[in-house]
């Protein structure tokens, strides 16, 4: 491989893996550097006593994006991993004991809305139509387009105003839906990408139509199964993957990026760098301040980071068959709790939870007759000053006690495995500024052109993918950021193109 055409990708989260595949499809030689001992970034895996726990993302939407990654290098996703639909998408439970099954079938959806509030049936139809229009613009037209310049942003402002994207998600939903519980059903989704629905621009209402259009899915074996399949693909197409190789510095010369320096002292020359690391961390920790006037320490320090995540993992020696694959457990407070998390940055006495039971779909993720769970609680990021070493175990105890009282009788006597990860894990292990779960919060003032740019304004040859840049967090956004990259990077010189190895299955056939 021609060293002066080499591309270095920092980080093997879904953004970095997607970028590596697409750059190889363009003909670049690619080296992928991962600081940890396993790939996947936030989509890592924990295995203990026969249980498999996905560390991070578990809600799979827009499955075509995964299929595209295999297709662009002449492969088929189904040769590597099996994907199955999940129904219901989510069960949303309320503090009053009622629940709502969010599904893709409109007839079932409308029937449940009528049970909650008949007057909201027509309101939901109008909301869904509005969501579809936002999706067609915000996702289909803009998600994979660069927002490099202010003009890129100004061109879409009239359409955003017409669609009411100056409103928050909650404000727009409340325009159509009157029942307080249904307002929560159709506004919690921004929390899955790090945003407060009371602050996040209503462009994120497109998530509703995205789920309606393609459904919610699960990879048999867990999200770690698609990470494994993609790593097999990287090996087949000759991407040089190096684990336990943290980057200390991005070396910048007169003409831009020259090389990366690893913490082990190795210098790797390259034509350009694609960072899947937190952009705030990349700029602040990997690049000398004299090279970044636009992304100075002061500017990076002003970025409002998303909330933190507390994730408890546990196994049980019995199966809780009435718990769905994805369950949203909403507490007694909604806006007030989110204010505590995002603004006051205090650890509240109550909580809302996302409970994941993958063994509802794939029993192989736990010993026979057992269940595997993770429970996620949005919490303040580490700007709160919470001492998680002191607080973590007791906080998980409170969550488990709540689940036992409200949803899972006898839970604590059936526990076989339990452990947790706090915002400290995100800050120390995943190198996320302030231990934020999703990088910069996706409010209007930090979206599109206002978000970190996919191409650095400071340094020639430095690009970004992942949750911190356009189009944002969540698996569709992260994977799509690599499609944005394709529109920004130059093509390799014709005499430096390294062809992708053909698919051995097709050659054999």
Secondary structure by P-SEA (a helix, b strand, c coil): cccccbbbbccccaaaaaaaaaaaaaccbbbbbbccccccccccccccccccccccccccccaaaaaaaaaaacccccccbbbbbbcccbbbbccccbbbbbcccaaaaaaaaaaacccaaaaaaaaaaaaaaaaacccccccccccccaaaaaaaaaaaaaacccccaaaaaaaccccaaaaaaacccccccccccccccccccaaaaaaaacccccccccaaaaaaaaaaaaaaacccccccccccccccccccccbbbcccbbbbbccbbbbcccaaaaaaccccccccccccaaaaaaccccbbbbbbbbcccccccccccbbbbbccccaaaaaaccccccccccbbbbbbccccccccccccccccbbbbbbcccccccccccccaaaaaaaaaaaaaaccccccccccccccccccccccccccccccccccccccccccccccccccccccccbbbbcccccccccaaaaaaaaaaaaacccccccccccccccccccccc
